[in-house]
Amino acid sequence: LLYLSDGKIDDTKLPHHTKITQMVLDEYCREYNRAKDDIKNALGHISMTTDLWSDPNHDSYMAVTAHFMTR
């Protein structure tokens, strides 16, 4: 947005929202596959921890964290 307001780029050069959505999904898939490969090739055991909490509106959340060693 800063480039747009400074006149450094015009709005015709900005990608369409469907293009940005596809770019985000492509990056997610790359990172997902990289993490999956890292876990498959982990040295030794994989330890997992969890954390549960809720916000003031009583929305519940759970986080799962995996700890492992790689080369």
PDB file of N, CA, C, O and CB in Angstrom:
ATOM      1  N   LEU A   1       0.811  -1.198   0.000  1.00  0.00           N
ATOM      2  CA  LEU A   1       0.000   0.000   0.000  1.00  0.00           C
ATOM      3  C   LEU A   1       0.855   1.264   0.000  1.00  0.00           C
ATOM      4  O   LEU A   1       0.470   2.285  -0.569  1.00  0.00           O
ATOM      5  CB  LEU A   1      -0.923  -0.003   1.195  1.00  0.00           C
ATOM      6  N   LEU A   2       2.024   1.185   0.646  1.00  0.00           N
ATOM      7  CA  LEU A   2       2.900   2.346   0.644  1.00  0.00           C
ATOM      8  C   LEU A   2       3.384   2.664  -0.764  1.00  0.00           C
ATOM      9  O   LEU A   2       3.439   3.829  -1.158  1.00  0.00           O
ATOM     10  CB  LEU A   2       4.089   2.116   1.568  1.00  0.00           C
ATOM     11  N   TYR A   3       3.731   1.637  -1.515  1.00  0.00           N
ATOM     12  CA  TYR A   3       4.167   1.874  -2.890  1.00  0.00           C
ATOM     13  C   TYR A   3       3.037   2.482  -3.712  1.00  0.00           C
ATOM     14  O   TYR A   3       3.275   3.361  -4.541  1.00  0.00           O
ATOM     15  CB  TYR A   3       4.652   0.565  -3.538  1.00  0.00           C
ATOM     16  N   LEU A   4       1.825   2.026  -3.489  1.00  0.00           N
ATOM     17  CA  LEU A   4       0.673   2.527  -4.227  1.00  0.00           C
ATOM     18  C   LEU A   4       0.415   4.003  -3.887  1.00  0.00           C
ATOM     19  O   LEU A   4       0.147   4.807  -4.780  1.00  0.00           O
ATOM     20  CB  LEU A   4      -0.576   1.675  -3.915  1.00  0.00           C
ATOM     21  N   SER A   5       0.495   4.355  -2.611  1.00  0.00           N
ATOM     22  CA  SER A   5       0.213   5.741  -2.216  1.00  0.00           C
ATOM     23  C   SER A   5       1.330   6.694  -2.618  1.00  0.00           C
ATOM     24  O   SER A   5       1.087   7.888  -2.793  1.00  0.00           O
ATOM     25  CB  SER A   5      -0.006   5.821  -0.716  1.00  0.00           C
ATOM     26  N   ASP A   6       2.551   6.187  -2.768  1.00  0.00           N
ATOM     27  CA  ASP A   6       3.671   7.035  -3.184  1.00  0.00           C
ATOM     28  C   ASP A   6       3.763   7.172  -4.699  1.00  0.00           C
ATOM     29  O   ASP A   6       4.637   7.880  -5.201  1.00  0.00           O
ATOM     30  CB  ASP A   6       4.974   6.476  -2.646  1.00  0.00           C
ATOM     31  N   GLY A   7       2.885   6.514  -5.427  1.00  0.00           N
ATOM     32  CA  GLY A   7       2.913   6.588  -6.873  1.00  0.00           C
ATOM     33  C   GLY A   7       3.990   5.724  -7.501  1.00  0.00           C
ATOM     34  O   GLY A   7       4.279   5.870  -8.689  1.00  0.00           O
ATOM     35  N   LYS A   8       4.598   4.819  -6.723  1.00  0.00           N
ATOM     36  CA  LYS A   8       5.661   3.961  -7.241  1.00  0.00           C
ATOM     37  C   LYS A   8       5.103   2.784  -8.038  1.00  0.00           C
ATOM     38  O   LYS A   8       5.819   2.159  -8.821  1.00  0.00           O
ATOM     39  CB  LYS A   8       6.524   3.447  -6.097  1.00  0.00           C
ATOM     40  N   ILE A   9       3.847   2.492  -7.838  1.00  0.00           N
ATOM     41  CA  ILE A   9       3.190   1.404  -8.569  1.00  0.00           C
ATOM     42  C   ILE A   9       1.720   1.783  -8.724  1.00  0.00           C
ATOM     43  O   ILE A   9       1.136   2.419  -7.846  1.00  0.00           O
ATOM     44  CB  ILE A   9       3.352   0.015  -7.823  1.00  0.00           C
ATOM     45  N   ASP A  10       1.131   1.386  -9.847  1.00  0.00           N
ATOM     46  CA  ASP A  10      -0.293   1.672  -9.996  1.00  0.00           C
ATOM     47  C   ASP A  10      -1.091   0.395  -9.755  1.00  0.00           C
ATOM     48  O   ASP A  10      -0.545  -0.708  -9.762  1.00  0.00           O
ATOM     49  CB  ASP A  10      -0.599   2.255 -11.403  1.00  0.00           C
ATOM     50  N   ASP A  11      -2.370   0.565  -9.546  1.00  0.00           N
ATOM     51  CA  ASP A  11      -3.196  -0.569  -9.153  1.00  0.00           C
ATOM     52  C   ASP A  11      -3.344  -1.626 -10.241  1.00  0.00           C
ATOM     53  O   ASP A  11      -3.771  -2.741  -9.943  1.00  0.00           O
ATOM     54  CB  ASP A  11      -4.547  -0.084  -8.752  1.00  0.00           C
ATOM     55  N   THR A  12      -3.008  -1.316 -11.488  1.00  0.00           N
ATOM     56  CA  THR A  12      -3.097  -2.330 -12.542  1.00  0.00           C
ATOM     57  C   THR A  12      -1.987  -3.374 -12.420  1.00  0.00           C
ATOM     58  O   THR A  12      -2.089  -4.448 -13.013  1.00  0.00           O
ATOM     59  CB  THR A  12      -3.035  -1.666 -13.917  1.00  0.00           C
ATOM     60  N   LYS A  13      -0.932  -3.079 -11.663  1.00  0.00           N
ATOM     61  CA  LYS A  13       0.168  -4.021 -11.498  1.00  0.00           C
ATOM     62  C   LYS A  13       0.014  -4.892 -10.254  1.00  0.00           C
ATOM     63  O   LYS A  13       0.825  -5.788 -10.021  1.00  0.00           O
ATOM     64  CB  LYS A  13       1.476  -3.272 -11.433  1.00  0.00           C
ATOM     65  N   LEU A  14      -1.014  -4.639  -9.460  1.00  0.00           N
ATOM     66  CA  LEU A  14      -1.264  -5.452  -8.275  1.00  0.00           C
ATOM     67  C   LEU A  14      -1.962  -6.746  -8.681  1.00  0.00           C
ATOM     68  O   LEU A  14      -2.864  -6.713  -9.519  1.00  0.00           O
ATOM     69  CB  LEU A  14      -2.113  -4.673  -7.240  1.00  0.00           C
ATOM     70  N   PRO A  15      -1.570  -7.881  -8.110  1.00  0.00           N
ATOM     71  CA  PRO A  15      -2.228  -9.137  -8.461  1.00  0.00           C
ATOM     72  C   PRO A  15      -3.671  -9.177  -7.949  1.00  0.00           C
ATOM     73  O   PRO A  15      -3.998  -8.587  -6.919  1.00  0.00           O
ATOM     74  CB  PRO A  15      -1.438 -10.321  -7.898  1.00  0.00           C
ATOM     75  N   HIS A  16      -4.501  -9.871  -8.675  1.00  0.00           N
ATOM     76  CA  HIS A  16      -5.904 -10.059  -8.322  1.00  0.00           C
ATOM     77  C   HIS A  16      -5.989 -10.913  -7.056  1.00  0.00           C
ATOM     78  O   HIS A  16      -5.078 -11.689  -6.768  1.00  0.00           O
ATOM     79  CB  HIS A  16      -6.691 -10.720  -9.495  1.00  0.00           C
ATOM     80  N   HIS A  17      -7.068 -10.773  -6.311  1.00  0.00           N
ATOM     81  CA  HIS A  17      -7.189 -11.515  -5.051  1.00  0.00           C
ATOM     82  C   HIS A  17      -7.150 -13.031  -5.263  1.00  0.00           C
ATOM     83  O   HIS A  17      -6.686 -13.761  -4.387  1.00  0.00           O
ATOM     84  CB  HIS A  17      -8.484 -11.131  -4.345  1.00  0.00           C
ATOM     85  N   THR A  18      -7.627 -13.508  -6.404  1.00  0.00           N
ATOM     86  CA  THR A  18      -7.563 -14.951  -6.643  1.00  0.00           C
ATOM     87  C   THR A  18      -6.124 -15.403  -6.867  1.00  0.00           C
ATOM     88  O   THR A  18      -5.765 -16.518  -6.489  1.00  0.00           O
ATOM     89  CB  THR A  18      -8.430 -15.334  -7.851  1.00  0.00           C
ATOM     90  N   LYS A  19      -5.297 -14.559  -7.472  1.00  0.00           N
ATOM     91  CA  LYS A  19      -3.882 -14.867  -7.668  1.00  0.00           C
ATOM     92  C   LYS A  19      -3.160 -14.905  -6.322  1.00  0.00           C
ATOM     93  O   LYS A  19      -2.351 -15.799  -6.075  1.00  0.00           O
ATOM     94  CB  LYS A  19      -3.222 -13.829  -8.606  1.00  0.00           C
ATOM     95  N   ILE A  20      -3.452 -13.938  -5.454  1.00  0.00           N
ATOM     96  CA  ILE A  20      -2.829 -13.921  -4.129  1.00  0.00           C
ATOM     97  C   ILE A  20      -3.250 -15.150  -3.331  1.00  0.00           C
ATOM     98  O   ILE A  20      -2.429 -15.762  -2.648  1.00  0.00           O
ATOM     99  CB  ILE A  20      -3.206 -12.632  -3.366  1.00  0.00           C
ATOM    100  N   THR A  21      -4.530 -15.510  -3.416  1.00  0.00           N
ATOM    101  CA  THR A  21      -5.009 -16.711  -2.730  1.00  0.00           C
ATOM    102  C   THR A  21      -4.248 -17.932  -3.210  1.00  0.00           C
ATOM    103  O   THR A  21      -3.824 -18.751  -2.394  1.00  0.00           O
ATOM    104  CB  THR A  21      -6.517 -16.903  -2.953  1.00  0.00           C
ATOM    105  N   GLN A  22      -4.065 -18.073  -4.508  1.00  0.00           N
ATOM    106  CA  GLN A  22      -3.337 -19.210  -5.057  1.00  0.00           C
ATOM    107  C   GLN A  22      -1.883 -19.191  -4.624  1.00  0.00           C
ATOM    108  O   GLN A  22      -1.319 -20.246  -4.333  1.00  0.00           O
ATOM    109  CB  GLN A  22      -3.429 -19.216  -6.575  1.00  0.00           C
ATOM    110  N   MET A  23      -1.264 -18.023  -4.574  1.00  0.00           N
ATOM    111  CA  MET A  23       0.126 -17.917  -4.128  1.00  0.00           C
ATOM    112  C   MET A  23       0.279 -18.358  -2.669  1.00  0.00           C
ATOM    113  O   MET A  23       1.241 -19.042  -2.318  1.00  0.00           O
ATOM    114  CB  MET A  23       0.630 -16.476  -4.298  1.00  0.00           C
ATOM    115  N   VAL A  24      -0.677 -17.959  -1.823  1.00  0.00           N
ATOM    116  CA  VAL A  24      -0.640 -18.351  -0.411  1.00  0.00           C
ATOM    117  C   VAL A  24      -0.826 -19.859  -0.285  1.00  0.00           C
ATOM    118  O   VAL A  24      -0.115 -20.505   0.484  1.00  0.00           O
ATOM    119  CB  VAL A  24      -1.730 -17.603   0.399  1.00  0.00           C
ATOM    120  N   LEU A  25      -1.769 -20.427  -1.028  1.00  0.00           N
ATOM    121  CA  LEU A  25      -1.991 -21.876  -0.967  1.00  0.00           C
ATOM    122  C   LEU A  25      -0.782 -22.653  -1.479  1.00  0.00           C
ATOM    123  O   LEU A  25      -0.439 -23.691  -0.914  1.00  0.00           O
ATOM    124  CB  LEU A  25      -3.231 -22.256  -1.777  1.00  0.00           C
ATOM    125  N   ASP A  26      -0.133 -22.173  -2.533  1.00  0.00           N
ATOM    126  CA  ASP A  26       1.066 -22.831  -3.054  1.00  0.00           C
ATOM    127  C   ASP A  26       2.184 -22.821  -2.008  1.00  0.00           C
ATOM    128  O   ASP A  26       2.862 -23.830  -1.812  1.00  0.00           O
ATOM    129  CB  ASP A  26       1.540 -22.141  -4.351  1.00  0.00           C
ATOM    130  N   GLU A  27       2.371 -21.697  -1.349  1.00  0.00           N
ATOM    131  CA  GLU A  27       3.413 -21.601  -0.317  1.00  0.00           C
ATOM    132  C   GLU A  27       3.087 -22.512   0.862  1.00  0.00           C
ATOM    133  O   GLU A  27       3.976 -23.159   1.416  1.00  0.00           O
ATOM    134  CB  GLU A  27       3.566 -20.141   0.167  1.00  0.00           C
ATOM    135  N   TYR A  28       1.808 -22.563   1.246  1.00  0.00           N
ATOM    136  CA  TYR A  28       1.383 -23.461   2.321  1.00  0.00           C
ATOM    137  C   TYR A  28       1.726 -24.903   1.970  1.00  0.00           C
ATOM    138  O   TYR A  28       2.271 -25.627   2.804  1.00  0.00           O
ATOM    139  CB  TYR A  28      -0.130 -23.319   2.584  1.00  0.00           C
ATOM    140  N   CYS A  29       1.417 -25.331   0.752  1.00  0.00           N
ATOM    141  CA  CYS A  29       1.705 -26.706   0.325  1.00  0.00           C
ATOM    142  C   CYS A  29       3.198 -26.996   0.361  1.00  0.00           C
ATOM    143  O   CYS A  29       3.602 -28.077   0.789  1.00  0.00           O
ATOM    144  CB  CYS A  29       1.161 -26.952  -1.084  1.00  0.00           C
ATOM    145  N   ARG A  30       4.025 -26.055  -0.081  1.00  0.00           N
ATOM    146  CA  ARG A  30       5.484 -26.245  -0.030  1.00  0.00           C
ATOM    147  C   ARG A  30       5.966 -26.410   1.407  1.00  0.00           C
ATOM    148  O   ARG A  30       6.759 -27.306   1.696  1.00  0.00           O
ATOM    149  CB  ARG A  30       6.207 -25.057  -0.691  1.00  0.00           C
ATOM    150  N   GLU A  31       5.498 -25.559   2.303  1.00  0.00           N
ATOM    151  CA  GLU A  31       5.920 -25.626   3.704  1.00  0.00           C
ATOM    152  C   GLU A  31       5.379 -26.882   4.387  1.00  0.00           C
ATOM    153  O   GLU A  31       6.080 -27.496   5.192  1.00  0.00           O
ATOM    154  CB  GLU A  31       5.453 -24.376   4.460  1.00  0.00           C
ATOM    155  N   TYR A  32       4.153 -27.265   4.077  1.00  0.00           N
ATOM    156  CA  TYR A  32       3.557 -28.478   4.637  1.00  0.00           C
ATOM    157  C   TYR A  32       4.385 -29.696   4.241  1.00  0.00           C
ATOM    158  O   TYR A  32       4.709 -30.533   5.083  1.00  0.00           O
ATOM    159  CB  TYR A  32       2.093 -28.642   4.160  1.00  0.00           C
ATOM    160  N   ASN A  33       4.725 -29.790   2.965  1.00  0.00           N
ATOM    161  CA  ASN A  33       5.514 -30.927   2.488  1.00  0.00           C
ATOM    162  C   ASN A  33       6.926 -30.922   3.072  1.00  0.00           C
ATOM    163  O   ASN A  33       7.478 -31.982   3.365  1.00  0.00           O
ATOM    164  CB  ASN A  33       5.585 -30.916   0.963  1.00  0.00           C
ATOM    165  N   ARG A  34       7.516 -29.733   3.243  1.00  0.00           N
ATOM    166  CA  ARG A  34       8.840 -29.640   3.848  1.00  0.00           C
ATOM    167  C   ARG A  34       8.797 -30.116   5.301  1.00  0.00           C
ATOM    168  O   ARG A  34       9.674 -30.862   5.736  1.00  0.00           O
ATOM    169  CB  ARG A  34       9.368 -28.193   3.770  1.00  0.00           C
ATOM    170  N   ALA A  35       7.783 -29.689   6.049  1.00  0.00           N
ATOM    171  CA  ALA A  35       7.645 -30.108   7.450  1.00  0.00           C
ATOM    172  C   ALA A  35       7.390 -31.602   7.542  1.00  0.00           C
ATOM    173  O   ALA A  35       7.935 -32.275   8.417  1.00  0.00           O
ATOM    174  CB  ALA A  35       6.506 -29.337   8.138  1.00  0.00           C
ATOM    175  N   LYS A  36       6.565 -32.124   6.642  1.00  0.00           N
ATOM    176  CA  LYS A  36       6.269 -33.557   6.629  1.00  0.00           C
ATOM    177  C   LYS A  36       7.542 -34.364   6.360  1.00  0.00           C
ATOM    178  O   LYS A  36       7.776 -35.385   7.008  1.00  0.00           O
ATOM    179  CB  LYS A  36       5.195 -33.878   5.566  1.00  0.00           C
ATOM    180  N   ASP A  37       8.357 -33.915   5.415  1.00  0.00           N
ATOM    181  CA  ASP A  37       9.620 -34.600   5.128  1.00  0.00           C
ATOM    182  C   ASP A  37      10.583 -34.510   6.308  1.00  0.00           C
ATOM    183  O   ASP A  37      11.269 -35.482   6.622  1.00  0.00           O
ATOM    184  CB  ASP A  37      10.274 -34.008   3.877  1.00  0.00           C
ATOM    185  N   ASP A  38      10.638 -33.348   6.965  1.00  0.00           N
ATOM    186  CA  ASP A  38      11.499 -33.199   8.144  1.00  0.00           C
ATOM    187  C   ASP A  38      11.105 -34.180   9.238  1.00  0.00           C
ATOM    188  O   ASP A  38      11.965 -34.801   9.863  1.00  0.00           O
ATOM    189  CB  ASP A  38      11.432 -31.765   8.680  1.00  0.00           C
ATOM    190  N   ILE A  39       9.812 -34.318   9.469  1.00  0.00           N
ATOM    191  CA  ILE A  39       9.335 -35.239  10.513  1.00  0.00           C
ATOM    192  C   ILE A  39       9.630 -36.685  10.123  1.00  0.00           C
ATOM    193  O   ILE A  39      10.029 -37.479  10.974  1.00  0.00           O
ATOM    194  CB  ILE A  39       7.816 -35.051  10.759  1.00  0.00           C
ATOM    195  N   LYS A  40       9.441 -37.043   8.847  1.00  0.00           N
ATOM    196  CA  LYS A  40       9.748 -38.404   8.392  1.00  0.00           C
ATOM    197  C   LYS A  40      11.216 -38.751   8.604  1.00  0.00           C
ATOM    198  O   LYS A  40      11.551 -39.891   8.926  1.00  0.00           O
ATOM    199  CB  LYS A  40       9.389 -38.562   6.917  1.00  0.00           C
ATOM    200  N   ASN A  41      12.094 -37.758   8.421  1.00  0.00           N
ATOM    201  CA  ASN A  41      13.531 -37.983   8.507  1.00  0.00           C
ATOM    202  C   ASN A  41      14.119 -37.588   9.862  1.00  0.00           C
ATOM    203  O   ASN A  41      15.332 -37.421   9.988  1.00  0.00           O
ATOM    204  CB  ASN A  41      14.227 -37.219   7.415  1.00  0.00           C
ATOM    205  N   ALA A  42      13.268 -37.441  10.865  1.00  0.00           N
ATOM    206  CA  ALA A  42      13.740 -37.039  12.188  1.00  0.00           C
ATOM    207  C   ALA A  42      14.672 -38.101  12.763  1.00  0.00           C
ATOM    208  O   ALA A  42      14.478 -39.302  12.573  1.00  0.00           O
ATOM    209  CB  ALA A  42      12.551 -36.795  13.139  1.00  0.00           C
ATOM    210  N   LEU A  43      15.684 -37.619  13.468  1.00  0.00           N
ATOM    211  CA  LEU A  43      16.615 -38.513  14.152  1.00  0.00           C
ATOM    212  C   LEU A  43      16.040 -38.849  15.524  1.00  0.00           C
ATOM    213  O   LEU A  43      15.766 -37.948  16.317  1.00  0.00           O
ATOM    214  CB  LEU A  43      18.036 -37.867  14.280  1.00  0.00           C
ATOM    215  N   GLY A  44      15.859 -40.120  15.807  1.00  0.00           N
ATOM    216  CA  GLY A  44      15.359 -40.508  17.128  1.00  0.00           C
ATOM    217  C   GLY A  44      13.869 -40.281  17.278  1.00  0.00           C
ATOM    218  O   GLY A  44      13.091 -40.420  16.333  1.00  0.00           O
ATOM    219  N   HIS A  45      13.505 -39.931  18.481  1.00  0.00           N
ATOM    220  CA  HIS A  45      12.092 -39.792  18.839  1.00  0.00           C
ATOM    221  C   HIS A  45      11.558 -38.404  18.505  1.00  0.00           C
ATOM    222  O   HIS A  45      12.311 -37.446  18.333  1.00  0.00           O
ATOM    223  CB  HIS A  45      11.896 -40.077  20.324  1.00  0.00           C
ATOM    224  N   ILE A  46      10.232 -38.330  18.419  1.00  0.00           N
ATOM    225  CA  ILE A  46       9.543 -37.057  18.242  1.00  0.00           C
ATOM    226  C   ILE A  46       8.723 -36.820  19.502  1.00  0.00           C
ATOM    227  O   ILE A  46       7.873 -37.639  19.852  1.00  0.00           O
ATOM    228  CB  ILE A  46       8.635 -37.054  16.947  1.00  0.00           C
ATOM    229  N   SER A  47       8.970 -35.713  20.182  1.00  0.00           N
ATOM    230  CA  SER A  47       8.226 -35.365  21.396  1.00  0.00           C
ATOM    231  C   SER A  47       7.165 -34.338  21.030  1.00  0.00           C
ATOM    232  O   SER A  47       7.401 -33.424  20.240  1.00  0.00           O
ATOM    233  CB  SER A  47       9.177 -34.813  22.512  1.00  0.00           C
ATOM    234  N   MET A  48       5.996 -34.512  21.624  1.00  0.00           N
ATOM    235  CA  MET A  48       4.901 -33.586  21.334  1.00  0.00           C
ATOM    236  C   MET A  48       4.406 -32.978  22.637  1.00  0.00           C
ATOM    237  O   MET A  48       4.340 -33.649  23.667  1.00  0.00           O
ATOM    238  CB  MET A  48       3.740 -34.305  20.585  1.00  0.00           C
ATOM    239  N   THR A  49       4.058 -31.690  22.575  1.00  0.00           N
ATOM    240  CA  THR A  49       3.458 -30.995  23.706  1.00  0.00           C
ATOM    241  C   THR A  49       2.177 -30.324  23.227  1.00  0.00           C
ATOM    242  O   THR A  49       2.017 -30.029  22.043  1.00  0.00           O
ATOM    243  CB  THR A  49       4.446 -29.950  24.323  1.00  0.00           C
ATOM    244  N   THR A  50       1.273 -30.092  24.167  1.00  0.00           N
ATOM    245  CA  THR A  50       0.021 -29.413  23.829  1.00  0.00           C
ATOM    246  C   THR A  50      -0.229 -28.289  24.830  1.00  0.00           C
ATOM    247  O   THR A  50       0.298 -28.292  25.943  1.00  0.00           O
ATOM    248  CB  THR A  50      -1.173 -30.414  23.818  1.00  0.00           C
ATOM    249  N   ASP A  51      -1.027 -27.351  24.415  1.00  0.00           N
ATOM    250  CA  ASP A  51      -1.456 -26.267  25.290  1.00  0.00           C
ATOM    251  C   ASP A  51      -2.895 -25.945  24.934  1.00  0.00           C
ATOM    252  O   ASP A  51      -3.237 -25.807  23.760  1.00  0.00           O
ATOM    253  CB  ASP A  51      -0.534 -25.003  25.150  1.00  0.00           C
ATOM    254  N   LEU A  52      -3.730 -25.828  25.941  1.00  0.00           N
ATOM    255  CA  LEU A  52      -5.150 -25.501  25.754  1.00  0.00           C
ATOM    256  C   LEU A  52      -5.458 -24.211  26.498  1.00  0.00           C
ATOM    257  O   LEU A  52      -4.986 -24.003  27.616  1.00  0.00           O
ATOM    258  CB  LEU A  52      -6.074 -26.663  26.255  1.00  0.00           C
ATOM    259  N   TRP A  53      -6.244 -23.354  25.881  1.00  0.00           N
ATOM    260  CA  TRP A  53      -6.650 -22.121  26.544  1.00  0.00           C
ATOM    261  C   TRP A  53      -7.919 -21.600  25.902  1.00  0.00           C
ATOM    262  O   TRP A  53      -8.335 -22.071  24.844  1.00  0.00           O
ATOM    263  CB  TRP A  53      -5.531 -21.060  26.480  1.00  0.00           C
ATOM    264  N   SER A  54      -8.523 -20.631  26.549  1.00  0.00           N
ATOM    265  CA  SER A  54      -9.702 -19.966  25.977  1.00  0.00           C
ATOM    266  C   SER A  54      -9.554 -18.465  26.183  1.00  0.00           C
ATOM    267  O   SER A  54      -8.893 -18.008  27.116  1.00  0.00           O
ATOM    268  CB  SER A  54     -11.031 -20.493  26.629  1.00  0.00           C
ATOM    269  N   ASP A  55     -10.182 -17.718  25.295  1.00  0.00           N
ATOM    270  CA  ASP A  55     -10.124 -16.258  25.397  1.00  0.00           C
ATOM    271  C   ASP A  55     -11.303 -15.763  26.242  1.00  0.00           C
ATOM    272  O   ASP A  55     -12.144 -16.565  26.645  1.00  0.00           O
ATOM    273  CB  ASP A  55     -10.142 -15.598  23.979  1.00  0.00           C
ATOM    274  N   PRO A  56     -11.377 -14.471  26.512  1.00  0.00           N
ATOM    275  CA  PRO A  56     -12.473 -13.943  27.332  1.00  0.00           C
ATOM    276  C   PRO A  56     -13.871 -14.208  26.758  1.00  0.00           C
ATOM    277  O   PRO A  56     -14.858 -14.182  27.492  1.00  0.00           O
ATOM    278  CB  PRO A  56     -12.290 -12.466  27.509  1.00  0.00           C
ATOM    279  N   ASN A  57     -13.954 -14.462  25.443  1.00  0.00           N
ATOM    280  CA  ASN A  57     -15.248 -14.774  24.826  1.00  0.00           C
ATOM    281  C   ASN A  57     -15.555 -16.262  24.858  1.00  0.00           C
ATOM    282  O   ASN A  57     -16.522 -16.715  24.246  1.00  0.00           O
ATOM    283  CB  ASN A  57     -15.276 -14.282  23.390  1.00  0.00           C
ATOM    284  N   HIS A  58     -14.732 -17.025  25.573  1.00  0.00           N
ATOM    285  CA  HIS A  58     -14.886 -18.470  25.734  1.00  0.00           C
ATOM    286  C   HIS A  58     -14.673 -19.243  24.439  1.00  0.00           C
ATOM    287  O   HIS A  58     -15.194 -20.348  24.287  1.00  0.00           O
ATOM    288  CB  HIS A  58     -16.252 -18.777  26.278  1.00  0.00           C
ATOM    289  N   ASP A  59     -13.910 -18.675  23.499  1.00  0.00           N
ATOM    290  CA  ASP A  59     -13.477 -19.425  22.326  1.00  0.00           C
ATOM    291  C   ASP A  59     -12.284 -20.272  22.758  1.00  0.00           C
ATOM    292  O   ASP A  59     -11.347 -19.759  23.370  1.00  0.00           O
ATOM    293  CB  ASP A  59     -13.109 -18.469  21.119  1.00  0.00           C
ATOM    294  N   SER A  60     -12.317 -21.542  22.447  1.00  0.00           N
ATOM    295  CA  SER A  60     -11.254 -22.456  22.879  1.00  0.00           C
ATOM    296  C   SER A  60     -10.207 -22.631  21.798  1.00  0.00           C
ATOM    297  O   SER A  60     -10.513 -22.605  20.606  1.00  0.00           O
ATOM    298  CB  SER A  60     -11.836 -23.813  23.261  1.00  0.00           C
ATOM    299  N   TYR A  61      -8.968 -22.811  22.230  1.00  0.00           N
ATOM    300  CA  TYR A  61      -7.839 -22.999  21.325  1.00  0.00           C
ATOM    301  C   TYR A  61      -6.975 -24.142  21.824  1.00  0.00           C
ATOM    302  O   TYR A  61      -6.889 -24.398  23.025  1.00  0.00           O
ATOM    303  CB  TYR A  61      -7.006 -21.702  21.199  1.00  0.00           C
ATOM    304  N   MET A  62      -6.339 -24.823  20.886  1.00  0.00           N
ATOM    305  CA  MET A  62      -5.379 -25.864  21.232  1.00  0.00           C
ATOM    306  C   MET A  62      -4.177 -25.727  20.310  1.00  0.00           C
ATOM    307  O   MET A  62      -4.328 -25.586  19.097  1.00  0.00           O
ATOM    308  CB  MET A  62      -6.015 -27.287  21.121  1.00  0.00           C
ATOM    309  N   ALA A  63      -2.999 -25.767  20.883  1.00  0.00           N
ATOM    310  CA  ALA A  63      -1.762 -25.742  20.111  1.00  0.00           C
ATOM    311  C   ALA A  63      -1.045 -27.065  20.324  1.00  0.00           C
ATOM    312  O   ALA A  63      -0.987 -27.580  21.441  1.00  0.00           O
ATOM    313  CB  ALA A  63      -0.854 -24.535  20.521  1.00  0.00           C
ATOM    314  N   VAL A  64      -0.505 -27.608  19.251  1.00  0.00           N
ATOM    315  CA  VAL A  64       0.291 -28.834  19.325  1.00  0.00           C
ATOM    316  C   VAL A  64       1.662 -28.495  18.760  1.00  0.00           C
ATOM    317  O   VAL A  64       1.776 -27.932  17.671  1.00  0.00           O
ATOM    318  CB  VAL A  64      -0.388 -30.037  18.536  1.00  0.00           C
ATOM    319  N   THR A  65       2.702 -28.845  19.513  1.00  0.00           N
ATOM    320  CA  THR A  65       4.062 -28.569  19.092  1.00  0.00           C
ATOM    321  C   THR A  65       4.846 -29.868  19.064  1.00  0.00           C
ATOM    322  O   THR A  65       4.788 -30.652  20.011  1.00  0.00           O
ATOM    323  CB  THR A  65       4.734 -27.540  20.024  1.00  0.00           C
ATOM    324  N   ALA A  66       5.576 -30.099  17.984  1.00  0.00           N
ATOM    325  CA  ALA A  66       6.436 -31.288  17.867  1.00  0.00           C
ATOM    326  C   ALA A  66       7.897 -30.836  17.950  1.00  0.00           C
ATOM    327  O   ALA A  66       8.304 -29.862  17.317  1.00  0.00           O
ATOM    328  CB  ALA A  66       6.162 -32.066  16.518  1.00  0.00           C
ATOM    329  N   HIS A  67       8.663 -31.569  18.743  1.00  0.00           N
ATOM    330  CA  HIS A  67      10.096 -31.286  18.889  1.00  0.00           C
ATOM    331  C   HIS A  67      10.860 -32.499  18.383  1.00  0.00           C
ATOM    332  O   HIS A  67      10.603 -33.630  18.795  1.00  0.00           O
ATOM    333  CB  HIS A  67      10.476 -30.958  20.384  1.00  0.00           C
ATOM    334  N   PHE A  68      11.811 -32.245  17.475  1.00  0.00           N
ATOM    335  CA  PHE A  68      12.608 -33.341  16.926  1.00  0.00           C
ATOM    336  C   PHE A  68      13.914 -32.804  16.390  1.00  0.00           C
ATOM    337  O   PHE A  68      14.063 -31.601  16.174  1.00  0.00           O
ATOM    338  CB  PHE A  68      11.839 -34.086  15.821  1.00  0.00           C
ATOM    339  N   MET A  69      14.854 -33.696  16.177  1.00  0.00           N
ATOM    340  CA  MET A  69      16.173 -33.329  15.688  1.00  0.00           C
ATOM    341  C   MET A  69      16.294 -33.745  14.223  1.00  0.00           C
ATOM    342  O   MET A  69      15.802 -34.798  13.818  1.00  0.00           O
ATOM    343  CB  MET A  69      17.288 -33.988  16.549  1.00  0.00           C
ATOM    344  N   THR A  70      16.960 -32.896  13.439  1.00  0.00           N
ATOM    345  CA  THR A  70      17.252 -33.220  12.041  1.00  0.00           C
ATOM    346  C   THR A  70      18.741 -33.033  11.800  1.00  0.00           C
ATOM    347  O   THR A  70      19.447 -32.472  12.637  1.00  0.00           O
ATOM    348  CB  THR A  70      16.415 -32.332  11.065  1.00  0.00           C
ATOM    349  N   ARG A  71      19.201 -33.489  10.692  1.00  0.00           N
ATOM    350  CA  ARG A  71      20.625 -33.313  10.337  1.00  0.00           C
ATOM    351  C   ARG A  71      20.866 -31.935   9.818  1.00  0.00           C
ATOM    352  O   ARG A  71      21.996 -31.595   9.468  1.00  0.00           O
ATOM    353  CB  ARG A  71      21.071 -34.339   9.296  1.00  0.00           C
TER     354      ARG A  71
END
